[in-house]
Amino acid sequence: MEYLAYGKTGLEISRLCFGAGHLNNTCENYEAGGKLMLKALDEGITFWDTAEGYGSQPHLGEAVRQISRDEVVIQTKTGAKDYEGAKASITRSLQEMQTDYLDVLLLHGISSPEDLVSREGALDAFREAKATGKIRVIGCSTHIYTGPVMDAVIDHPELEVILTTANKEGKMLEGGPFDRHLEYIERAYSLGKGTSIMKVIVAGNVPEADMPEWIEWGFNLETAHAINLGITDYRHITLDVGLARASARRRLIQYKAA
């Protein structure tokens, strides 16, 4: 497994990120989700991504209570826009994941520069939580959106992490051309932002036989620190970890040859 710095955040992550967005729909209970997370950790996946709205934070909490907290980096999100809503969301996230702090908290699904401005109240709650040690890093997700929103989030000095859509055909992306979006990701990367990509297999809408090719494209994107893949069962762990390890070997060979 490849491990690397998450931009200039000070965090070290596994390049393969466990996207836990669907555990609430695929695991019969929190214990089952926790076991899946622990298996992923055993295979070297130390970067876990979720969101309050997914309903999967308690699954992560079931795993977290059984390990040392510093074994994993947890990234979660809130769609709250105002101070009170975000403050309550932070409290719920901490409780559900049985932890004293969140490694990364993202403003969820920023769609435009105006949307970012509307989240200022939530950012106030983020700042407060960071000052008291409840959050280590602040960032945002732009979900499927590109264009002016990418300029806005890249230029925002307090947003240290950006989670955005990218896949080999630019599917699901709204707001601008794919080649321009890749330039945005490159600019964020060059500025030291932590960059993660999602929708790598188009939310599962890729033929199963083609999935390795699409996933490999994600690992080949040099400007992505993390490849966020939705994992719902042990079969996914086997596939994704195998591809991640193969990518790590290729990158090591290329580094040595350079």
C-alpha positions as CSV (number, residue, x, y, z in Angstrom):
1,M,0.0,0.0,0.0
2,E,1.2,3.5,-0.8
3,Y,1.2,6.1,2.0
4,L,1.8,9.8,1.4
5,A,1.4,13.3,2.8
6,Y,-2.1,14.7,2.2
7,G,-0.8,17.9,0.7
8,K,0.4,20.3,3.3
9,T,-2.2,19.3,5.9
10,G,0.4,17.4,8.1
11,L,-1.6,14.2,7.7
12,E,-0.3,11.0,6.2
13,I,-2.9,8.8,4.4
14,S,-3.1,5.6,2.4
15,R,-3.6,6.6,-1.2
16,L,-6.6,4.2,-1.4
17,C,-9.4,5.8,0.6
18,F,-12.3,3.7,2.0
19,G,-15.4,5.5,0.8
20,A,-18.0,4.4,3.4
21,G,-21.0,6.2,1.9
22,H,-23.1,3.0,1.4
23,L,-22.5,1.0,4.5
24,N,-25.8,2.0,6.0
25,N,-27.5,0.3,3.0
26,T,-25.4,-2.7,2.6
27,C,-24.4,-3.8,6.1
28,E,-27.0,-5.4,8.3
29,N,-25.8,-3.6,11.4
30,Y,-23.1,-1.4,12.8
31,E,-21.1,-4.4,13.9
32,A,-20.9,-5.8,10.3
33,G,-19.8,-2.4,9.0
34,G,-17.2,-2.2,11.7
35,K,-15.8,-5.6,10.8
36,L,-15.5,-4.5,7.2
37,M,-13.6,-1.4,8.2
38,L,-11.3,-3.4,10.4
39,K,-10.6,-5.8,7.5
40,A,-9.8,-2.8,5.3
41,L,-7.4,-1.5,8.0
42,D,-5.7,-4.9,8.1
43,E,-5.1,-4.6,4.4
44,G,-3.5,-1.2,4.8
45,I,-6.4,1.2,4.2
46,T,-5.8,3.9,6.8
47,F,-7.8,6.7,5.2
48,W,-11.6,6.5,5.8
49,D,-14.2,8.9,4.3
50,T,-17.8,9.3,5.3
51,A,-20.4,12.0,5.9
52,E,-23.0,12.7,8.5
53,G,-25.7,12.4,5.8
54,Y,-24.6,8.9,4.8
55,G,-25.7,7.3,8.0
56,S,-22.5,5.3,8.1
57,Q,-20.6,7.2,10.9
58,P,-21.7,4.7,13.5
59,H,-20.2,1.9,11.4
60,L,-16.8,3.7,11.6
61,G,-17.3,4.2,15.3
62,E,-17.7,0.5,15.8
63,A,-14.3,0.0,14.3
64,V,-12.7,3.0,15.9
65,R,-13.5,1.8,19.4
66,Q,-11.5,-1.4,18.8
67,I,-8.3,0.3,17.6
68,S,-5.9,3.1,18.5
69,R,-7.3,6.3,17.1
70,D,-4.1,7.3,15.5
71,E,-4.1,4.2,13.2
72,V,-6.6,5.9,10.9
73,V,-7.3,9.3,9.3
74,I,-11.0,10.0,9.3
75,Q,-12.6,12.5,6.8
76,T,-16.2,13.4,7.2
77,K,-18.6,16.0,5.9
78,T,-21.6,18.2,6.8
79,G,-24.1,19.9,4.6
80,A,-24.9,22.3,7.4
81,K,-24.8,26.0,6.3
82,D,-25.2,27.9,9.6
83,Y,-23.2,28.0,12.8
84,E,-25.7,26.2,15.0
85,G,-26.3,23.4,12.4
86,A,-22.6,22.8,11.9
87,K,-21.8,22.9,15.6
88,A,-24.5,20.2,16.2
89,S,-23.2,18.2,13.2
90,I,-19.7,18.2,14.6
91,T,-20.9,17.0,18.0
92,R,-22.9,14.2,16.4
93,S,-19.9,13.1,14.2
94,L,-17.7,12.9,17.3
95,Q,-20.3,10.9,19.2
96,E,-21.2,8.5,16.3
97,M,-17.6,7.8,15.5
98,Q,-16.6,7.4,19.2
99,T,-13.6,9.8,18.8
100,D,-12.4,13.1,20.4
101,Y,-11.4,14.6,17.1
102,L,-12.0,14.6,13.4
103,D,-8.9,14.6,11.2
104,V,-10.7,16.3,8.3
105,L,-14.1,18.0,8.2
106,L,-15.5,19.1,4.8
107,L,-18.2,21.5,3.8
108,H,-20.3,19.0,1.8
109,G,-21.2,19.5,-1.9
110,I,-20.2,23.1,-2.6
111,S,-21.8,23.9,-6.0
112,S,-20.9,27.5,-6.7
113,P,-18.9,30.5,-5.3
114,E,-22.2,31.8,-3.9
115,D,-22.8,28.5,-2.1
116,L,-19.4,28.8,-0.5
117,V,-20.2,32.2,0.8
118,S,-23.5,30.9,2.2
119,R,-21.5,28.4,4.4
120,E,-19.7,31.2,6.3
121,G,-21.7,30.4,9.4
122,A,-20.7,26.7,9.2
123,L,-17.1,27.8,8.7
124,D,-17.3,29.7,12.0
125,A,-18.2,26.5,13.8
126,F,-15.4,24.7,12.0
127,R,-12.9,27.4,13.1
128,E,-14.1,27.2,16.7
129,A,-13.8,23.4,16.7
130,K,-10.4,23.5,15.2
131,A,-9.2,26.0,17.8
132,T,-10.3,23.6,20.5
133,G,-8.8,20.5,18.9
134,K,-12.0,18.8,17.7
135,I,-11.0,19.3,14.0
136,R,-7.5,19.0,12.6
137,V,-8.1,20.1,9.0
138,I,-10.8,22.0,7.2
139,G,-11.8,21.4,3.6
140,C,-14.7,21.0,1.2
141,S,-16.2,18.7,-1.4
142,T,-17.4,20.0,-4.7
143,H,-19.2,16.8,-5.5
144,I,-19.9,16.8,-9.3
145,Y,-19.4,20.5,-9.8
146,T,-16.5,22.3,-11.6
147,G,-15.9,25.7,-13.2
148,P,-16.0,28.8,-11.0
149,V,-16.6,26.8,-7.8
150,M,-13.2,25.3,-8.2
151,D,-11.6,28.7,-8.4
152,A,-13.4,29.7,-5.3
153,V,-12.5,26.7,-3.1
154,I,-8.9,26.6,-4.4
155,D,-8.4,30.3,-3.6
156,H,-9.9,30.1,-0.1
157,P,-7.0,30.1,2.3
158,E,-8.7,28.0,5.0
159,L,-9.8,25.1,2.8
160,E,-6.8,22.8,2.9
161,V,-8.5,19.7,1.3
162,I,-10.7,19.4,-1.8
163,L,-12.7,16.3,-2.7
164,T,-13.9,16.4,-6.2
165,T,-15.2,14.2,-9.0
166,A,-12.8,12.7,-11.6
167,N,-12.9,9.7,-13.8
168,K,-11.4,8.7,-17.1
169,E,-14.2,10.0,-19.2
170,G,-15.2,13.0,-17.1
171,K,-18.7,11.5,-16.5
172,M,-21.1,13.1,-14.0
173,L,-19.2,16.4,-14.0
174,E,-21.2,19.6,-14.3
175,G,-20.1,23.2,-14.9
176,G,-17.2,22.9,-17.3
177,P,-15.1,20.7,-19.5
178,F,-13.2,17.8,-18.1
179,D,-9.8,18.9,-19.3
180,R,-10.2,22.2,-17.5
181,H,-11.3,20.4,-14.4
182,L,-8.1,18.4,-14.4
183,E,-6.2,21.7,-14.6
184,Y,-8.1,22.8,-11.5
185,I,-7.0,19.7,-9.7
186,E,-3.4,20.2,-10.7
187,R,-3.5,23.8,-9.5
188,A,-4.9,22.7,-6.1
189,Y,-2.2,20.0,-5.9
190,S,0.6,22.4,-6.7
191,L,-0.6,24.8,-4.0
192,G,-0.4,22.1,-1.4
193,K,-4.0,21.4,-1.0
194,G,-4.9,17.8,-0.1
195,T,-6.7,16.5,-3.3
196,S,-9.0,13.5,-3.3
197,I,-11.1,12.2,-6.2
198,M,-14.4,10.5,-6.1
199,K,-16.9,9.0,-8.7
200,V,-13.9,7.2,-10.1
201,I,-16.2,4.4,-11.3
202,V,-19.1,6.8,-11.9
203,A,-21.0,5.8,-8.8
204,G,-20.9,2.1,-9.9
205,N,-22.3,2.8,-13.3
206,V,-19.4,1.1,-15.1
207,P,-19.6,-2.6,-16.3
208,E,-18.0,-4.8,-13.7
209,A,-15.4,-6.1,-16.2
210,D,-14.3,-2.6,-16.9
211,M,-13.9,-1.4,-13.3
212,P,-10.2,-2.2,-12.9
213,E,-9.4,0.0,-15.9
214,W,-11.3,2.9,-14.5
215,I,-9.8,2.5,-11.1
216,E,-6.3,2.3,-12.5
217,W,-7.0,5.6,-14.3
218,G,-7.6,7.1,-10.9
219,F,-4.4,5.8,-9.4
220,N,-2.5,7.0,-12.5
221,L,-3.7,10.6,-11.8
222,E,-0.5,12.0,-10.3
223,T,-2.3,15.1,-8.9
224,A,-4.7,13.1,-6.7
225,H,-3.3,12.3,-3.3
226,A,-6.2,10.0,-2.6
227,I,-8.5,7.8,-4.6
228,N,-11.8,7.6,-2.8
229,L,-13.6,4.3,-3.8
230,G,-16.9,3.2,-2.4
231,I,-16.4,-0.1,-0.6
232,T,-19.4,-2.2,0.5
233,D,-18.1,-5.8,0.8
234,Y,-15.0,-7.9,1.2
235,R,-14.8,-8.5,-2.6
236,H,-14.4,-4.7,-3.1
237,I,-11.5,-4.6,-0.6
238,T,-9.7,-7.4,-2.5
239,L,-10.1,-5.7,-5.9
240,D,-9.3,-2.2,-4.7
241,V,-6.3,-3.2,-2.5
242,G,-4.8,-5.3,-5.3
243,L,-5.0,-2.4,-7.8
244,A,-3.7,0.1,-5.2
245,R,-0.7,-2.2,-4.5
246,A,0.0,-2.6,-8.2
247,S,-0.1,1.2,-8.6
248,A,2.3,1.6,-5.7
249,R,4.8,-0.7,-7.2
250,R,4.6,1.0,-10.6
251,R,5.1,4.5,-9.0
252,L,8.0,3.2,-6.9
253,I,9.7,1.8,-10.1
254,Q,9.1,5.1,-11.9
255,Y,10.5,7.1,-9.0
256,K,13.7,4.9,-8.8
257,A,14.2,5.2,-12.6
258,A,13.8,9.0,-12.6
